[in-house]
Amino acid sequence: MIEGCTPFVGATDSNNGITAFCGNDNSSKDSNVLGVNYNGSVVENFYHPYSALFSDDVKRLHLKNVEGNKYIYLFIKQCILKQKPKFEYGYKFNGERMKEQIILLPSTNDGTPDYAFMEEYMKLIEKKLLTRYKKYLQTKVIRTQNEDCGNLAAHNWKDFLINDIGEIKSGHDIYDRERTEGNNPYVTATALQNGIGYFVGNTNETLSEGCISVNRNGSVGYAFYHPYKALFGNDTRRIVPYRNNYWVNFFIARAITEQKDKYGYGLKLGTDRLKKQSIMLPATADEKPDYEYMENYMRKIESRILNRYIDYRLKSLQTE
């Protein structure tokens, strides 16, 4: 396995079946398919509209006469999952058993699968969930009362040392020969996938959450916020903010990334340089980081993007 951006699907029951991202290529590469586990988390299955590689522990199921319709795939995914109690590690859901397995589906008067009903049913479920989520955003996402919250240029700014924003810690490499399969995000020096290079079953002293990773090597200078528990390689440095706030940390990660053009493979961003690196942040009247402003600004951006996406999906459902 080599580092890359292609999803690799293993026999897990989480992360949509994806256990790693890789740069490999082989005959299992496929898309618009259900990946059904015959080993590991037996019978768990996920729809993959994107191009992915598949482990030998996962069978690929192409549905007939549906032309990659995601709603039908998602409906049938659940019908297959209902068979899970029959199978386990000692009684695997192998290829021959899959061919003989019967599932219950809505049918037309002539006894064929009612694909039109399945599609409309799943669209209705999606619309209900999106509408519910939109109401949640309107009632739970706190919007700032600050009129200039969206105007960054109008606010007072000041430069601050990263070392004064949080504690800087080193990473710990988990080499390829040491990695085991699992669900722990392992952060490497990539500029993609929020810095996550692999998902592993390993653990070490770097396992932490609420950290900002900064690449000292590879894609030098890129910074990502990790509100979830993750492991960090030695080609990254992790900043443990003194004030741990979800929205503020996204703002600070972006401010750090703005400095990346200063660095490259020949000028790495190690611990000493990171401690001396200053970043520009909104400041209060007494010249301290204006965390309240940063939080309000990022809340507003998040609310705007999520509402825009939900409106787009709801509109798409009306025209599909």
URVEN-V8245 format. One record per pair of residues at least 4 apart in sequence whose C-alpha atoms are under 6 Angstrom apart, sorted by the first residue. I is the first residue (numbers start at 0). J is the second residue. D is the distance in whole Angstrom. If there is no record, write none. Layout:
BEGIN
I/J/D + I/J/D
END
This chain:
BEGIN
1/21/5 + 1/22/5 + 2/21/5 + 2/22/5 + 3/20/6 + 3/21/4 + 3/22/4 + 4/20/5 + 4/21/5 + 5/20/5 + 5/21/5 + 5/51/6 + 6/20/5 + 6/51/5 + 7/17/6 + 7/19/5 + 7/20/6 + 7/51/6 + 7/52/5 + 7/53/6 + 8/16/5 + 8/17/4 + 8/18/6 + 8/53/5 + 8/54/6 + 9/16/6 + 9/18/6 + 9/54/5 + 10/36/5 + 10/39/5 + 10/40/6 + 10/56/6 + 10/57/6 + 11/16/5 + 11/40/5 + 12/40/6 + 12/43/6 + 15/45/6 + 18/198/6 + 19/197/5 + 19/198/5 + 27/52/5 + 27/53/6 + 28/51/5 + 28/52/4 + 29/50/5 + 29/51/6 + 30/47/6 + 30/48/5 + 30/49/5 + 30/50/4 + 31/47/5 + 31/48/4 + 31/67/5 + 32/46/6 + 32/47/5 + 32/60/6 + 32/61/5 + 33/45/5 + 33/46/5 + 33/59/6 + 33/60/5 + 34/44/5 + 34/45/5 + 34/57/6 + 34/58/6 + 34/59/5 + 35/42/6 + 35/44/4 + 35/57/5 + 35/58/5 + 36/41/5 + 36/42/5 + 36/43/6 + 36/57/4 + 37/41/5 + 37/56/6 + 37/57/6 + 37/91/5 + 37/92/4 + 37/93/5 + 38/56/5 + 38/91/6 + 41/87/6 + 42/83/5 + 70/118/5 + 70/121/6 + 71/117/6 + 71/118/5 + 72/76/6 + 86/90/5 + 86/91/6 + 87/91/6 + 92/96/6 + 96/100/6 + 105/113/5 + 106/110/5 + 106/111/5 + 106/112/4 + 106/113/4 + 107/111/6 + 107/113/5 + 116/120/6 + 135/139/6 + 136/140/5 + 143/295/5 + 148/296/5 + 155/281/6 + 155/282/6 + 156/280/6 + 156/281/4 + 156/282/5 + 157/279/5 + 157/280/6 + 157/282/6 + 158/277/6 + 158/278/5 + 158/279/4 + 159/277/5 + 159/278/5 + 160/276/6 + 160/277/4 + 161/274/6 + 161/277/6 + 162/274/5 + 164/240/6 + 165/238/6 + 165/239/5 + 165/240/4 + 165/241/5 + 166/238/5 + 166/239/5 + 167/237/6 + 167/238/5 + 168/236/6 + 168/237/5 + 169/236/5 + 170/231/5 + 170/232/5 + 170/233/4 + 170/236/6 + 171/232/5 + 171/233/5 + 172/232/4 + 172/233/5 + 179/199/5 + 179/200/5 + 180/199/5 + 180/200/5 + 181/198/6 + 181/199/4 + 181/200/4 + 182/198/5 + 182/199/6 + 183/198/5 + 183/199/5 + 183/200/6 + 183/229/6 + 184/198/5 + 184/229/5 + 185/195/6 + 185/197/5 + 185/198/6 + 185/229/6 + 185/230/5 + 185/231/6 + 186/194/5 + 186/195/4 + 186/196/6 + 186/230/6 + 186/231/5 + 186/232/6 + 187/194/6 + 187/195/6 + 187/196/5 + 187/232/5 + 188/214/5 + 188/217/5 + 188/218/6 + 188/234/6 + 188/235/6 + 189/194/5 + 189/218/6 + 190/194/6 + 190/218/6 + 193/223/6 + 205/230/5 + 205/231/6 + 206/229/5 + 206/230/5 + 207/228/5 + 207/229/6 + 208/226/5 + 208/227/5 + 208/228/4 + 209/225/6 + 209/226/4 + 210/224/6 + 210/225/5 + 210/238/6 + 210/239/5 + 211/223/5 + 211/224/4 + 211/237/5 + 211/238/5 + 212/222/5 + 212/223/5 + 212/236/6 + 212/237/4 + 213/220/6 + 213/221/6 + 213/222/4 + 213/235/5 + 213/236/5 + 214/219/5 + 214/220/5 + 214/221/6 + 214/235/4 + 215/219/5 + 215/234/6 + 215/235/5 + 215/267/5 + 215/268/4 + 215/269/5 + 216/234/5 + 216/267/6 + 219/263/6 + 220/256/6 + 220/259/4 + 221/256/5 + 222/252/5 + 222/256/5 + 223/252/6 + 224/249/6 + 244/248/6 + 246/294/5 + 246/297/6 + 247/293/6 + 247/294/5 + 262/266/5 + 268/272/6 + 281/289/5 + 282/286/5 + 282/287/5 + 282/288/5 + 282/289/5 + 283/287/5 + 283/289/5 + 315/319/6
END
